[in-house]
Structure formats: C-alpha cells, structure tokens
Amino acid sequence: MSTESSAAAVLSALSDTGTTLAARLGASVVSIGTNGRGTGVVIAPDRVLTNAHHLRDRSTSVSFEDGRVVQGTVIGMDADGDLAVLSVPTLEAPALQWADATPGVGAVVFAVARGGGDLRVSFGLVSSVGRSFHGPTRQRIAGAIEHSAPLAKGSSGGPVVDVDGRLVAVTTRREGSGFSLARPGDAALRALVEELVAGRTVRRHTLGVVLASGAVAAHLRAAVGLDARPGLLIRGVAPGSVAETAGLTAGDLLVTADGSPLAEPSDLQQALSSTRSSVVLGVVRGDTEREVTVSFEAAPATLGEPDITA
C-alpha cells in the first residue's frame, strides 16, 4: 500500500470513529448553564459530572440532546479539585463507562463537548502527562494530562474518550497555546467521583495561616539577622484555627511537611491534601528547629477554604 493510500485509510478511520462517537455519546453529554457556559457528562443514572467553576449557586440548568432543559441540583462538590456532581433526571441518557487505563503520551483521544448547546467532537493526541495547574480556589491540581483536541469556549467539564468511547479524562482547563488540561480517570479520580455521586462533599484541610513564600521569607528573616533558609514564613494565624491550637505563631518558618521540603505555598497545599488526621511540620522559630504535629480531627473544615498566601 502506498503512503498516500495509508494516510487516506488513517484519515478515513478517524472520520468513521468521530462520527460513531458523536452518535453514541451525544445523549450523554450535556450543556451547563442557561448560556451554555460549560459542559457536563452523565456519569451515573440521574447524575451529571461537571467542573465546579461552572456553578454560580447550588442549582443550574442542564440541557440535553433531546431538547430538555431542567434544573440540576449540586449534591457533591470538590471545589478545590474543580469537580461537582449534579442531581438531574437523565432519563434514557446512558452513563459513560470508564476506560480500564489512563492514556499515555501519544495516545489518540477524542474530546466531546456541548457548550452553547451544540455537540462538538474533535480528536487529538495526549501531548503530556503529570501536568499541574491551579484550580478556582488556587489549590494546585496535580497529575493532569494535556491533549491537543481543539475545544471551543464552554467545553470544560466535558469527557475525553478513547477510540472505543470510554471515559479516560475530564477536560478542566483550556490552555492559551491551544492545548487543554484534563483530569485523568485514574483510580483516585474514580474514587473521588464515586464520593460525589453518592452525595458527599470533599473538604480539604487548612491550617488557617497567612504565608510568605520562600523568597519573601528569606528577605524578612535576613532583615532581622536570621539565616535565609528555604521555607514558608507565617505572617499571621487565624484565631481558633488548627495552627493556633498547635502553637504556631507569626514569624515561624515552615520548612517541611511530613518530611517533604516546603518551598512554595503549593507544596504545603499538596501535603495537606494528602493527609488525613494530622501533619507533622518542621518549624524553625528564630534559630531553633522543632517538629509540630497539627491535628485536624476536631477541625470544622470548610469547603473551598485554602490557606491565605502572600
């Protein structure tokens, strides 16, 4: 077979796959908001997954392929992870099935969206993995895949699927370079989505401190004659916070969290998102270094309330 014939066969296969996926998945992909500001995907009976940044309050309109426009109610939210699940009658719209594995670099993927009401399907390649970005609450979201499937405004929250139409990721953010970032459907995300589908709200731990990043911390310590070592300087502690309970005060330098070094506020946010009941902080007060255990067991964690950073 000639090169031209091979290329034509590949393009024909891609065209057939795109057409097939549009017909199969269209009913499962919805538009979010009265102006179609985002996209969602039917993830279970009467449950639609979308990005949290599309929501303005606890309810929003959901538009289906069959022309129905109904109000969906938020039942599960992870504001820091930019995900939410709506309760809405999905009727005959089938739930998309997860793929067995997440795609690697070079994998062909299709992005599906319905922002603005019209179904869009495009294909591209996974161009990078292990990307990170800041979500709407400024918390760092790690482990994203980058793909090159072109997407219009209102496409975030839509599914990224493989050639068999199985869900491999959820598009979360369009990049200015024409690429998009998506949260891959690995075991951790699937477990999180199950929590949201069940009506639970994910809450992140916070210390309740105002922080200065590494460069600012070094300058401030040097100004009072202290060594300029890497870390995060506490500039303020909220009354009644877990930081105050643990004895942390303004002027303390946080250098480690559970043994991992802290150079930027996102390092601390990542450590807090990984811990369950407590975190051990390496703290330098003046010239003295010690360890402080911060417990979250009695803390009334608040959704989407990250540490304030400066």
ABEGO torsion letter per residue (X at the ends): XBAAAAAAAAAAAAAAAAAAAAAAAAAABBBBEAAGABBBBBABBGBBBBBAAABABABBBBBBAAGBBBBBBBABBBAAAGBBBBBBBAEABBBBBBBABBBBBGBBBBBBBABGGBBBBBBBBBABBGBBBBBAAGBBBBGBBBBABBBBBGABGBBBBBAAGBBABBBABBBAAGBBBBBBBBAAAAAAAAAAAAGBBBBBBBAGBBBBBAAAAAAAAAAAGBBBBBEBBBABBBBGBAAAAAGBBBGBBBABBGGBBBABAAAAAAAAAABAABBBBBBBBEABBBBBBBBAAABBBBBGBBBBBX
